[in-house]
Amino acid sequence: MLETIITGLLRLERRHKRIVQLATDAALMSLSFAAAMVLRFESLAPLARPEAWLAIALAILPSLLIFTKLGFYRAVIRFITIRAIQIVFVGIFASALILLLVSQLLGLPVPRSVPVIYGLLAICLLGGVRMAMRRLFGRRARRGRTKVLIYGAGASGRQLLSSLQQGEEYDPVAFIDDAGELQGTVINGMPVHAPDKIESLVALRGVELVLLALPSVSRPRRKEIIDRLEAVPVRFQTIPGMADLVSGRAQVSELRDVSVEDLLGRDPVPARAELMASNISGKVVMVTGAGGSIGSELCRQILGQGPATLVLWEMSEFALYSIELELRERIQREGLAVRLVPLIGSVQNPGRVRSALRRFGVQTIYHAAAYKHVPLVEHNVVEGLRNNVFGTRILVDEAMDAGVEAFILISTDKAVRPTNIMGASKRLAELVCQAAAARGTRTVFSMVRFGNVLGSSGSVIPRFRAQVEAGGPVTVTAPDITRYFMTISEAAQLVIQAGAMAQGGDVFVLDMGEPIRIVDLAERIIRLSGFVPYREDAPRGEDGQPPGDIEIRFTGLRPGEKRFEELLIGRAARPTLHPRIMTATEEKLTPSELDALLDRLLEACLRQDVARLRSLISAAPTGYKPDRKIADLLWGQDAVSEPRRRVAN
């Protein structure tokens, strides 16, 4: 019955709802007056006198007009706030005053104490009915909504609560806060509990989601909180960080999945302004592979350092279009005086490279263009080497001829004792730069070596999330495989700062923290999504059901893949001016030794002789030790061919 009445009221037009409110308030004021008379006289007899009712009849109409003037009937009951309650107080005070004046001026049989009692009763009735209706409407509206806990009862948590209450998707249940002085209190109608109450709240209230409203908390602290709550079978999301909120790039209500950066628990070291600007400010800077994961982030960081010109060199048309559009919009938005030059090109094209360097007077090069996907390069050995090794050689030679001031090669931890062609090709690219530095050129060459970056193309993180959303399984190559991880923005900043410290031929190594087991990362992503992970070999229950929600399946190492990555070939690394940048002394070749090696490699590439290429790379100071048979998709005994020679006319 009550449900039917509420549904009927909600379906009324706005004007009809106001008429219902006016009639209800008139009835409630009459009831308050009657109750006040009975309480004063302790008898029903005074209510039988018509002149007593005349007093309240004359007071009701101006009272309703005052309520209307104050905007009382514009408030939507479902979203009624403390402001509406304040209007009730003001309106009823005015109504009681009118009742007193009318009864005294007209000599009606209403004692002076009745308006006071009437006012108190009317406030309780008019305000109480509205709060009760708000609760009923709210309970009905919350059906089917996701029940949530808000971790953090500070200003951001309260703002988030307000946003959620006005939406139609979430039903806030309570606050969670570490502050002992807040625990046990009620904030904006929500109780505040200690973190150890989360499990019981999840079980008793059916909570499905925990929202972290901690935008200013450090990453180590966020990781500590997530570690503590990870076993709770609910999904976790977070509001944007303080930097995004302050800059206006995001709102408190924009919920996001807990980032893997939070799982790493490592705050970036503030960049040193003089190192960031050294090779960039007021200069012509080129980024090769500008549309890739690292290249595009380098471009974003470079743009903030005020280069005169930023040359975007990219082989993929769409990738170049995307990064140019993003950067050009930022230049216009921030009023930056930076010339943007988008160039489609391959580093294997010496003529185009030469033209670009000389035409724009490039002073600094960040060489990020490379094939980086281990299995794909393993399947396409020749193209991987031609691009990663010979493309680097072409760019290095042209940079020296054009008088480029600084050349920074983006390398990888896979270049250390590689078991795959991709890693070996990057080690060869390092040897190219080291040999160039030994030629006595004015160009300062350096290499920066680091591990996986979060959010890069081919990263496991987006793949894991997609697999979880699809219901599993989540695929991991091996139970013991580990990788180093770093945020892409921190990596780009460190690359720029490392390049500024170069003396010539330096191999810089970034401090990546501790390696992370990939299976542990997969399990955490599953748990933070509100599911229970289980491994494929886990025993089933008596009913044959698995012991969890999302299966983790091991697929085996892919071609060329290592179980463990390293950052140093030698054992010693020396500190630099930056706490997260080290420099290493690695074995290198003389320019003549390198030229001879590259000539032999080029000949084998032209012949498509993968076996010969592997043999040559293994004999060079690369540390390359292939761990399996050739995986090149075009390889076979009939794949070796004589290179075509031009016939002179």
ZALOMAR-231957 format. One record per residue (C-alpha): residue number from 0; chain; z, y, x. Coordinates in Angstrom, 2 decimals. Example, Ala and Ser with C-alpha at 12.3 -4.5 7.8 and 13.67 -1.06 7.14 Angstrom:
REM residues 2
   nr  kette       c3       c2       c1
    0      A     7.80    -4.50    12.30
    1      A     7.14    -1.06    13.67
This chain:
REM residues 649
   nr  kette       c3       c2       c1
    0      A     0.00     0.00     0.00
    1      A     1.05     2.44     2.73
    2      A    -2.04     1.51     4.77
    3      A    -4.24     2.28     1.75
    4      A    -2.61     5.71     1.27
    5      A    -3.02     6.60     4.96
    6      A    -6.66     5.50     4.94
    7      A    -7.29     7.59     1.83
    8      A    -5.69    10.67     3.37
    9      A    -7.71    10.34     6.55
   10      A   -10.95    10.15     4.57
   11      A   -10.31    13.43     2.71
   12      A   -12.30    16.51     3.60
   13      A   -10.50    19.14     5.66
   14      A    -9.96    21.56     2.76
   15      A    -8.62    18.80     0.54
   16      A    -6.18    17.79     3.27
   17      A    -4.88    21.37     3.35
   18      A    -4.38    21.37    -0.41
   19      A    -2.37    18.14    -0.11
   20      A    -0.23    19.73     2.63
   21      A     0.39    22.87     0.57
   22      A     1.43    20.86    -2.48
   23      A     3.63    18.57    -0.39
   24      A     5.37    21.50     1.34
   25      A     5.98    23.20    -2.04
   26      A     7.54    20.00    -3.34
   27      A     9.66    19.55    -0.19
   28      A    10.95    23.15    -0.36
   29      A    11.86    22.62    -4.02
   30      A    13.64    19.41    -3.11
   31      A    15.49    21.19    -0.30
   32      A    16.61    23.91    -2.69
   33      A    17.81    21.38    -5.25
   34      A    19.73    19.45    -2.60
   35      A    21.26    22.71    -1.30
   36      A    22.49    23.66    -4.79
   37      A    24.00    20.21    -5.35
   38      A    25.73    20.28    -1.98
   39      A    27.11    23.79    -2.63
   40      A    28.40    23.13    -6.17
   41      A    28.96    19.37    -5.78
   42      A    27.37    19.05    -9.21
   43      A    23.96    18.74   -10.85
   44      A    24.86    21.26   -13.57
   45      A    23.50    24.37   -11.74
   46      A    20.05    22.78   -11.63
   47      A    19.91    22.95   -15.45
   48      A    19.78    26.77   -15.36
   49      A    16.13    28.07   -15.35
   50      A    17.09    31.29   -13.54
   51      A    18.18    29.26   -10.51
   52      A    14.71    27.74   -10.23
   53      A    13.17    31.19   -10.57
   54      A    14.63    32.09    -7.20
   55      A    12.92    29.24    -5.32
   56      A     9.70    29.70    -7.33
   57      A     9.52    33.31    -6.16
   58      A    10.27    32.24    -2.55
   59      A     7.78    29.35    -2.24
   60      A     4.55    31.36    -2.60
   61      A     5.28    33.90     0.18
   62      A     6.63    31.06     2.34
   63      A     3.34    29.16     2.05
   64      A     1.42    32.37     2.80
   65      A     3.52    32.85     5.97
   66      A     2.83    29.24     7.03
   67      A    -0.90    29.80     6.49
   68      A    -0.86    33.08     8.42
   69      A     0.90    31.40    11.34
   70      A    -1.82    28.69    11.49
   71      A     0.49    25.87    10.37
   72      A    -2.23    24.16     8.35
   73      A    -4.82    24.31    11.09
   74      A    -2.85    21.79    13.15
   75      A    -4.09    18.20    12.96
   76      A    -1.08    16.02    12.12
   77      A    -2.16    13.27    14.51
   78      A    -2.03    15.78    17.40
   79      A     0.85    17.95    16.22
   80      A     2.75    19.58    19.09
   81      A     5.97    21.48    19.69
   82      A     4.09    24.64    18.69
   83      A     3.82    23.34    15.09
   84      A     7.56    22.65    15.01
   85      A     8.22    26.20    16.16
   86      A     6.10    27.45    13.26
   87      A     8.25    25.36    10.88
   88      A    11.38    27.09    12.19
   89      A     9.85    30.57    11.82
   90      A     8.37    29.85     8.39
   91      A    11.53    28.29     6.95
   92      A    13.66    31.10     8.37
   93      A    11.40    33.57     6.55
   94      A    11.52    31.42     3.41
   95      A    15.33    31.28     3.45
   96      A    15.47    35.04     3.96
   97      A    13.13    35.60     1.00
   98      A    15.26    33.26    -1.14
   99      A    18.38    35.24    -0.23
  100      A    16.76    38.62    -0.98
  101      A    15.25    37.48    -4.29
  102      A    18.48    35.94    -5.55
  103      A    20.57    38.96    -4.55
  104      A    18.17    41.65    -5.77
  105      A    17.56    39.97    -9.13
  106      A    21.13    38.82    -9.57
  107      A    20.19    35.16    -9.87
  108      A    22.91    32.45    -9.77
  109      A    22.30    31.40    -6.18
  110      A    25.26    31.74    -3.78
  111      A    24.62    33.30    -0.33
  112      A    25.37    30.00     1.38
  113      A    22.57    28.16    -0.45
  114      A    19.68    29.78     1.51
  115      A    21.40    28.68     4.75
  116      A    21.78    25.08     3.54
  117      A    18.25    25.23     2.11
  118      A    16.83    26.36     5.45
  119      A    18.46    23.52     7.38
  120      A    17.30    20.91     4.87
  121      A    13.75    22.32     4.66
  122      A    13.38    22.28     8.45
  123      A    14.44    18.65     8.53
  124      A    12.16    17.65     5.65
  125      A     9.00    19.59     6.58
  126      A     9.30    18.82    10.29
  127      A    10.49    15.26     9.79
  128      A     7.72    14.33     7.37
  129      A     5.11    15.61     9.77
  130      A     6.56    13.75    12.73
  131      A     6.77    10.58    10.64
  132      A     3.15    10.96     9.53
  133      A     2.12    11.65    13.12
  134      A     3.81     8.41    14.17
  135      A     2.14     6.45    11.36
  136      A    -1.28     7.93    12.08
  137      A    -0.77     7.38    15.82
  138      A     0.28     3.76    15.38
  139      A    -2.78     3.13    13.25
  140      A    -5.07     4.90    15.74
  141      A    -3.63     2.97    18.68
  142      A    -4.59    -0.40    17.29
  143      A    -7.08    -2.02    19.62
  144      A    -6.41     0.47    22.41
  145      A    -5.57    -0.67    25.93
  146      A    -1.84    -0.42    26.58
  147      A    -1.17     1.30    29.91
  148      A     1.68     2.21    32.24
  149      A     1.46     5.45    34.22
  150      A     2.83     5.11    37.77
  151      A     4.05     8.58    38.67
  152      A     5.95    10.88    36.30
  153      A     5.13    14.06    38.20
  154      A     2.81    16.87    37.13
  155      A    -0.33    14.73    37.51
  156      A     1.25    11.88    35.52
  157      A     2.21    14.22    32.68
  158      A    -1.25    15.75    32.64
  159      A    -2.78    12.27    32.56
  160      A    -0.48    11.31    29.66
  161      A    -1.68    14.31    27.66
  162      A    -5.33    13.41    28.32
  163      A    -4.81     9.79    27.32
  164      A    -2.97    10.70    24.11
  165      A    -5.87    12.89    23.04
  166      A    -8.41    10.16    23.77
  167      A    -9.13     7.03    21.79
  168      A    -9.24     4.37    24.50
  169      A    -5.73     4.07    25.97
  170      A    -2.22     3.74    24.55
  171      A     0.41     4.95    27.09
  172      A     3.59     2.87    26.89
  173      A     5.85     4.32    29.61
  174      A     6.09     6.04    32.98
  175      A     6.96     4.21    36.20
  176      A     8.49     6.26    39.00
  177      A    10.29     5.62    42.27
  178      A    12.55     8.66    41.86
  179      A    16.00     7.44    40.82
  180      A    16.85    10.75    39.11
  181      A    13.92    10.30    36.70
  182      A    14.54     6.67    35.84
  183      A    16.17     6.28    32.43
  184      A    14.99     9.70    31.24
  185      A    12.32    10.54    28.66
  186      A     9.41    12.82    29.63
  187      A     7.03    14.08    26.94
  188      A     8.22    11.32    24.67
  189      A     7.69     8.57    27.23
  190      A    10.54     6.63    28.85
  191      A    10.64     6.48    32.65
  192      A    11.34     3.09    34.24
  193      A    11.86     1.81    37.77
  194      A     9.01    -0.13    39.45
  195      A    10.95    -3.41    39.14
  196      A    10.60    -3.16    35.35
  197      A     6.81    -3.43    35.40
  198      A     6.65    -7.20    34.98
  199      A     8.97    -7.18    31.97
  200      A     7.08    -4.25    30.40
  201      A     3.79    -6.10    30.89
  202      A     5.22    -9.18    29.20
  203      A     7.07    -7.42    26.35
  204      A     4.62    -4.61    25.52
  205      A     1.33    -6.33    26.29
  206      A     0.37    -3.85    29.03
  207      A    -3.13    -4.48    30.42
  208      A    -3.57    -1.59    32.85
  209      A    -1.47     0.35    35.36
  210      A    -2.73     3.84    36.21
  211      A    -1.66     5.32    39.54
  212      A    -1.07     9.06    39.09
  213      A    -0.24     9.73    42.74
  214      A    -3.02    12.03    44.03
  215      A    -1.07    13.52    46.93
  216      A     0.56    10.32    48.22
  217      A    -0.57     9.15    51.67
  218      A    -2.70     6.03    52.00
  219      A     0.04     4.04    53.77
  220      A     2.37     4.79    50.86
  221      A    -0.32     3.89    48.30
  222      A    -0.94     0.61    50.11
  223      A     2.80    -0.10    50.04
  224      A     2.87     0.46    46.26
  225      A    -0.23    -1.68    45.68
  226      A     1.13    -4.48    47.89
  227      A     4.34    -4.52    45.86
  228      A     2.57    -4.59    42.50
  229      A    -0.33    -6.84    43.40
  230      A     1.26    -9.98    41.95
  231      A     1.57    -8.39    38.48
  232      A    -1.27    -9.80    36.31
  233      A    -2.74    -6.46    35.21
  234      A    -5.63    -4.28    36.23
  235      A    -5.05    -1.19    38.39
  236      A    -6.87     2.11    38.33
  237      A    -6.12     5.50    39.85
  238      A    -6.78     9.17    39.29
  239      A    -8.85    11.05    41.90
  240      A    -7.27    12.24    45.15
  241      A    -5.75    15.67    45.57
  242      A    -8.73    16.97    47.58
  243      A   -11.13    16.17    44.71
  244      A    -8.75    17.67    42.13
  245      A    -8.22    20.90    44.08
  246      A   -11.93    21.34    44.82
  247      A   -12.83    20.80    41.16
  248      A   -15.05    17.80    41.94
  249      A   -12.96    15.63    39.61
  250      A   -10.48    15.83    36.73
  251      A    -7.16    14.03    36.33
  252      A    -8.58    12.08    33.38
  253      A   -11.42    10.59    35.48
  254      A   -10.04     7.13    36.16
  255      A   -11.34     5.10    39.08
  256      A   -10.84     1.62    40.42
  257      A    -8.36     1.39    43.27
  258      A   -10.46     1.98    46.36
  259      A   -10.58    -0.33    49.31
  260      A    -9.56     2.68    51.41
  261      A    -6.20     2.43    49.65
  262      A    -6.02    -1.25    50.59
  263      A    -6.59    -0.39    54.26
  264      A    -3.62     1.95    54.10
  265      A    -4.84     4.18    56.92
  266      A    -5.07     7.97    56.73
  267      A    -7.86     9.53    58.80
  268      A    -6.86    11.68    61.76
  269      A    -7.78    15.33    61.11
  270      A   -11.03    16.21    62.86
  271      A   -10.95    18.54    65.86
  272      A   -12.99    21.58    64.90
  273      A   -14.28    22.29    68.42
  274      A   -15.58    18.72    68.80
  275      A   -17.20    18.70    65.37
  276      A   -19.08    21.92    66.08
  277      A   -19.99    21.35    69.75
  278      A   -23.38    19.63    69.33
  279      A   -24.17    21.06    65.89
  280      A   -23.16    24.65    65.18
  281      A   -26.19    26.94    65.35
  282      A   -28.39    24.14    66.74
  283      A   -31.38    22.09    65.61
  284      A   -30.10    18.61    64.76
  285      A   -32.09    15.49    63.92
  286      A   -30.67    12.43    62.17
  287      A   -32.85     9.32    62.23
  288      A   -32.25     6.91    59.37
  289      A   -31.05     9.95    57.43
  290      A   -31.24     8.16    54.09
  291      A   -29.11     5.19    55.13
  292      A   -25.38     4.76    54.62
  293      A   -24.27     6.11    58.01
  294      A   -27.20     8.50    58.39
  295      A   -26.64    10.19    55.03
  296      A   -22.91    10.64    55.69
  297      A   -23.71    12.10    59.11
  298      A   -26.00    14.58    57.36
  299      A   -23.22    15.58    54.96
  300      A   -20.77    16.13    57.81
  301      A   -23.34    17.96    59.95
  302      A   -24.22    20.32    57.11
  303      A   -20.62    21.53    57.02
  304      A   -20.77    22.52    60.70
  305      A   -23.48    25.13    60.24
  306      A   -26.58    23.85    62.07
  307      A   -29.56    26.17    62.23
  308      A   -31.90    23.33    61.18
  309      A   -31.25    19.78    60.03
  310      A   -34.21    17.42    60.48
  311      A   -34.02    14.36    58.22
  312      A   -36.04    11.50    59.73
  313      A   -36.42     8.53    57.40
  314      A   -38.91     5.70    56.85
  315      A   -38.00     5.09    53.18
  316      A   -39.54     7.65    50.87
  317      A   -36.95     7.20    48.11
  318      A   -33.99     7.32    50.52
  319      A   -35.37    10.53    52.04
  320      A   -35.95    12.05    48.60
  321      A   -32.38    11.24    47.53
  322      A   -30.59    12.68    50.55
  323      A   -32.83    15.77    50.69
  324      A   -32.15    16.48    46.99
  325      A   -28.41    16.10    47.48
  326      A   -28.27    18.30    50.58
  327      A   -30.58    20.98    49.18
  328      A   -28.45    21.28    46.05
  329      A   -25.35    21.64    48.23
  330      A   -27.04    24.30    50.39
  331      A   -27.88    26.33    47.28
  332      A   -24.46    25.77    45.70
  333      A   -22.51    26.79    48.79
  334      A   -24.95    29.44    50.01
  335      A   -25.47    27.78    53.40
  336      A   -27.97    29.24    55.86
  337      A   -29.38    25.89    56.95
  338      A   -33.06    24.98    57.16
  339      A   -33.68    21.46    55.87
  340      A   -36.70    19.51    57.17
  341      A   -37.43    16.13    55.50
  342      A   -39.79    13.97    57.59
  343      A   -41.14    10.54    56.68
  344      A   -41.62     8.57    59.86
  345      A   -40.86     5.54    61.96
  346      A   -39.24     5.75    65.38
  347      A   -41.92     3.31    66.52
  348      A   -44.53     6.07    66.17
  349      A   -44.37     7.99    69.49
  350      A   -46.89    10.65    68.50
  351      A   -45.04    11.64    65.34
  352      A   -41.68    11.56    67.12
  353      A   -43.06    13.78    69.87
  354      A   -44.51    16.26    67.38
  355      A   -41.25    16.52    65.43
  356      A   -39.07    17.06    68.50
  357      A   -41.33    19.75    69.95
  358      A   -42.33    21.43    66.68
  359      A   -38.72    22.09    65.61
  360      A   -37.10    22.29    69.06
  361      A   -34.57    19.54    68.38
  362      A   -31.41    19.90    70.49
  363      A   -29.22    17.04    69.20
  364      A   -30.23    13.60    67.94
  365      A   -28.03    11.16    66.03
  366      A   -29.97     7.92    66.12
  367      A   -28.88     5.84    63.11
  368      A   -32.26     4.31    62.24
  369      A   -32.02     0.55    62.64
  370      A   -32.29    -2.75    60.84
  371      A   -28.65    -3.78    60.42
  372      A   -28.58    -6.76    58.04
  373      A   -27.80    -9.78    60.22
  374      A   -29.49   -12.59    58.21
  375      A   -32.60   -10.50    57.48
  376      A   -33.12    -9.62    61.14
  377      A   -32.51   -13.28    62.00
  378      A   -35.34   -14.16    59.62
  379      A   -37.59   -11.37    61.02
  380      A   -36.90   -11.40    64.75
  381      A   -39.95    -9.56    66.05
  382      A   -39.74    -6.66    63.62
  383      A   -36.02    -6.33    64.22
  384      A   -36.55    -6.04    67.97
  385      A   -39.52    -3.71    67.71
  386      A   -37.59    -1.30    65.50
  387      A   -34.11    -1.50    67.02
  388      A   -35.10    -1.80    70.70
  389      A   -38.57    -0.37    71.19
  390      A   -38.06     2.29    68.52
  391      A   -34.96     3.42    70.45
  392      A   -36.92     3.39    73.73
  393      A   -39.65     5.60    72.23
  394      A   -37.10     8.03    70.83
  395      A   -35.19     8.12    74.14
  396      A   -38.35     8.77    76.19
  397      A   -39.57    11.50    73.86
  398      A   -36.12    13.09    73.75
  399      A   -36.06    13.35    77.55
  400      A   -39.58    14.80    77.66
  401      A   -38.73    17.35    74.94
  402      A   -35.54    18.47    76.68
  403      A   -33.16    17.36    73.93
  404      A   -29.59    18.26    74.92
  405      A   -27.59    15.39    73.35
  406      A   -28.61    11.93    72.17
  407      A   -26.01     9.81    70.31
  408      A   -26.85     6.19    69.49
  409      A   -25.08     4.62    66.52
  410      A   -24.18     1.12    67.72
  411      A   -22.14    -1.72    66.24
  412      A   -19.39    -4.17    67.07
  413      A   -21.99    -6.90    66.61
  414      A   -23.45    -5.81    69.98
  415      A   -20.44    -7.40    71.69
  416      A   -21.17   -10.99    72.74
  417      A   -23.72   -11.31    69.94
  418      A   -24.70   -14.58    68.32
  419      A   -27.51   -12.94    66.34
  420      A   -30.66   -10.96    67.04
  421      A   -29.41    -7.87    65.24
  422      A   -26.36    -7.57    67.51
  423      A   -28.44    -8.41    70.58
  424      A   -31.00    -5.75    69.64
  425      A   -28.28    -3.11    69.40
  426      A   -26.91    -4.16    72.80
  427      A   -30.43    -3.80    74.21
  428      A   -30.62    -0.35    72.60
  429      A   -27.37     0.51    74.41
  430      A   -28.94    -0.67    77.69
  431      A   -31.93     1.60    77.01
  432      A   -29.62     4.62    76.64
  433      A   -27.53     3.66    79.67
  434      A   -30.63     3.35    81.83
  435      A   -31.94     6.68    80.54
  436      A   -28.67     8.35    81.55
  437      A   -29.17     6.98    85.08
  438      A   -32.57     8.68    85.41
  439      A   -30.98    12.07    86.07
  440      A   -32.27    13.70    82.89
  441      A   -30.76    16.81    81.33
  442      A   -30.31    14.89    78.06
  443      A   -26.74    13.61    77.69
  444      A   -26.86    10.09    76.30
  445      A   -23.94     8.33    74.63
  446      A   -23.36     5.36    72.37
  447      A   -20.72     4.96    69.66
  448      A   -19.72     1.43    68.72
  449      A   -17.79     0.55    65.55
  450      A   -17.48    -2.12    62.85
  451      A   -18.17    -2.27    59.12
  452      A   -17.95     0.86    57.02
  453      A   -16.78     0.75    53.43
  454      A   -19.43     1.60    50.87
  455      A   -22.40     1.01    53.17
  456      A   -25.51    -0.74    51.94
  457      A   -24.93    -4.47    52.17
  458      A   -21.14    -4.07    52.10
  459      A   -19.21    -6.97    50.59
  460      A   -17.02    -4.69    48.46
  461      A   -19.58    -3.71    45.76
  462      A   -20.78    -7.33    45.69
  463      A   -17.25    -8.63    45.15
  464      A   -16.67    -6.14    42.32
  465      A   -19.95    -7.10    40.64
  466      A   -19.10   -10.78    40.91
  467      A   -15.67   -10.17    39.35
  468      A   -17.24    -8.23    36.47
  469      A   -19.63   -11.15    35.92
  470      A   -16.70   -13.56    35.68
  471      A   -17.14   -15.11    39.13
  472      A   -17.43   -16.93    41.31
  473      A   -16.73   -14.56    44.20
  474      A   -18.57   -15.89    47.24
  475      A   -17.13   -15.74    50.76
  476      A   -18.84   -17.32    53.76
  477      A   -15.75   -18.89    55.37
  478      A   -11.95   -18.93    54.87
  479      A   -11.18   -17.60    58.36
  480      A   -13.92   -14.98    58.76
  481      A   -12.59   -11.50    59.66
  482      A   -14.11    -8.05    59.96
  483      A   -13.13    -4.56    61.06
  484      A   -13.37    -1.88    58.37
  485      A   -13.39     1.90    58.37
  486      A   -14.21     4.51    55.74
  487      A   -17.72     5.87    56.06
  488      A   -16.56     9.50    56.19
  489      A   -14.08     8.80    59.00
  490      A   -16.72     6.86    60.94
  491      A   -19.21     9.74    60.69
  492      A   -16.62    12.29    61.83
  493      A   -15.61    10.15    64.78
  494      A   -19.25     9.64    65.79
  495      A   -19.80    13.40    65.88
  496      A   -16.61    14.01    67.87
  497      A   -17.36    11.18    70.30
  498      A   -20.81    12.59    71.01
  499      A   -19.24    15.94    71.85
  500      A   -17.10    14.32    74.58
  501      A   -20.00    12.54    76.30
  502      A   -20.69    13.06    79.99
  503      A   -23.76    10.81    80.18
  504      A   -24.11     7.07    79.61
  505      A   -20.75     6.84    77.81
  506      A   -19.99     3.89    75.54
  507      A   -17.45     5.04    72.97
  508      A   -15.48     2.57    70.87
  509      A   -13.76     3.62    67.66
  510      A   -10.27     2.42    66.82
  511      A   -10.90     0.31    63.72
  512      A    -7.31    -0.78    63.17
  513      A    -6.58    -4.44    62.54
  514      A    -9.30    -6.91    61.45
  515      A    -9.10    -8.05    57.83
  516      A    -9.71   -11.54    56.52
  517      A   -12.57   -11.32    54.03
  518      A   -11.02   -13.94    51.73
  519      A    -7.84   -11.84    51.53
  520      A    -9.94    -8.82    50.59
  521      A   -11.68   -10.84    47.86
  522      A    -8.36   -12.04    46.45
  523      A    -6.97    -8.52    46.34
  524      A   -10.01    -7.14    44.53
  525      A    -9.69    -9.94    41.95
  526      A    -5.98    -9.27    41.43
  527      A    -6.44    -5.50    41.16
  528      A    -9.01    -6.21    38.43
  529      A    -6.29    -7.98    36.45
  530      A    -7.33   -11.58    37.16
  531      A    -5.81   -14.49    39.04
  532      A    -7.94   -15.85    41.93
  533      A    -8.20   -19.52    42.80
  534      A   -10.17   -21.40    45.41
  535      A   -12.80   -23.97    44.59
  536      A   -10.75   -26.82    46.05
  537      A    -7.58   -25.92    44.08
  538      A    -6.28   -28.83    41.95
  539      A    -6.92   -28.62    38.20
  540      A    -4.12   -28.88    35.64
  541      A    -3.54   -31.85    33.36
  542      A    -5.83   -30.27    30.77
  543      A    -8.58   -29.92    33.38
  544      A    -8.32   -26.12    33.43
  545      A    -8.47   -24.24    36.76
  546      A    -5.27   -22.58    38.06
  547      A    -6.69   -19.08    37.73
  548      A    -9.37   -16.83    36.24
  549      A   -11.89   -16.11    39.04
  550      A   -13.03   -18.75    41.52
  551      A   -13.48   -17.99    45.22
  552      A   -16.29   -20.15    46.56
  553      A   -17.06   -20.63    50.26
  554      A   -20.78   -20.70    51.05
  555      A   -20.80   -21.22    54.82
  556      A   -21.84   -18.90    57.63
  557      A   -25.30   -17.39    57.32
  558      A   -27.85   -17.39    60.16
  559      A   -26.48   -15.46    63.15
  560      A   -23.15   -14.67    61.50
  561      A   -19.95   -14.66    63.60
  562      A   -16.49   -15.56    62.40
  563      A   -14.83   -12.81    64.43
  564      A   -16.14    -9.44    65.64
  565      A   -15.16    -7.66    68.87
  566      A   -15.47    -4.09    70.05
  567      A   -15.33    -4.48    73.83
  568      A   -17.41    -6.57    76.22
  569      A   -15.01    -5.87    79.07
  570      A   -11.25    -5.88    78.72
  571      A   -10.36    -2.27    79.47
  572      A   -10.82     0.75    77.27
  573      A    -9.72     4.21    78.33
  574      A    -8.30     6.87    75.98
  575      A   -10.11    10.12    75.29
  576      A    -9.11    13.48    73.83
  577      A    -9.11    11.85    70.37
  578      A    -6.50     9.19    69.49
  579      A    -9.05     7.01    67.66
  580      A   -11.88     7.23    70.18
  581      A   -11.87     5.17    73.38
  582      A   -14.44     4.89    76.14
  583      A   -15.47     1.69    77.89
  584      A   -17.34     0.82    81.06
  585      A   -19.96    -1.81    80.29
  586      A   -22.50    -3.66    82.42
  587      A   -25.89    -1.94    82.60
  588      A   -29.36    -2.25    84.11
  589      A   -31.13     0.09    86.49
  590      A   -34.13     1.89    85.00
  591      A   -36.56    -0.39    86.88
  592      A   -34.73    -3.55    85.77
  593      A   -34.76    -2.35    82.18
  594      A   -38.47    -1.48    82.29
  595      A   -39.30    -4.97    83.58
  596      A   -37.18    -6.61    80.85
  597      A   -38.73    -4.51    78.10
  598      A   -42.24    -5.28    79.34
  599      A   -41.52    -9.02    79.07
  600      A   -39.94    -8.57    75.64
  601      A   -42.90    -6.56    74.39
  602      A   -45.33    -9.21    75.58
  603      A   -43.34   -11.89    73.73
  604      A   -43.25    -9.69    70.62
  605      A   -47.02    -9.28    70.69
  606      A   -47.34   -13.06    70.95
  607      A   -44.77   -13.56    68.13
  608      A   -43.00   -15.92    70.54
  609      A   -39.47   -16.04    69.11
  610      A   -38.31   -18.79    71.44
  611      A   -39.36   -16.72    74.47
  612      A   -37.63   -13.66    73.03
  613      A   -34.36   -15.54    72.60
  614      A   -34.63   -16.86    76.14
  615      A   -35.27   -13.41    77.63
  616      A   -32.42   -11.79    75.68
  617      A   -30.02   -14.58    76.69
  618      A   -30.88   -14.04    80.37
  619      A   -30.32   -10.27    80.14
  620      A   -26.81    -8.74    80.36
  621      A   -26.41    -8.76    76.59
  622      A   -23.95   -11.61    76.18
  623      A   -26.32   -13.10    73.61
  624      A   -25.56   -16.75    72.83
  625      A   -27.39   -18.00    69.74
  626      A   -25.29   -20.48    67.82
  627      A   -28.04   -22.26    65.89
  628      A   -31.72   -22.99    65.68
  629      A   -34.38   -20.35    65.21
  630      A   -34.25   -18.97    61.65
  631      A   -37.33   -16.72    61.81
  632      A   -39.36   -17.31    58.66
  633      A   -42.72   -17.11    60.48
  634      A   -41.70   -19.23    63.43
  635      A   -43.47   -22.48    64.25
  636      A   -45.51   -23.95    67.06
  637      A   -48.62   -22.38    65.56
  638      A   -46.88   -18.99    65.32
  639      A   -47.43   -18.15    69.02
  640      A   -50.62   -16.17    69.34
  641      A   -52.47   -14.23    71.95
  642      A   -52.16   -10.48    71.47
  643      A   -55.33    -8.77    70.34
  644      A   -56.97    -6.63    72.94
  645      A   -59.19    -3.68    72.27
  646      A   -62.80    -4.16    73.18
  647      A   -64.23    -1.18    75.00
  648      A   -67.47     0.15    73.65
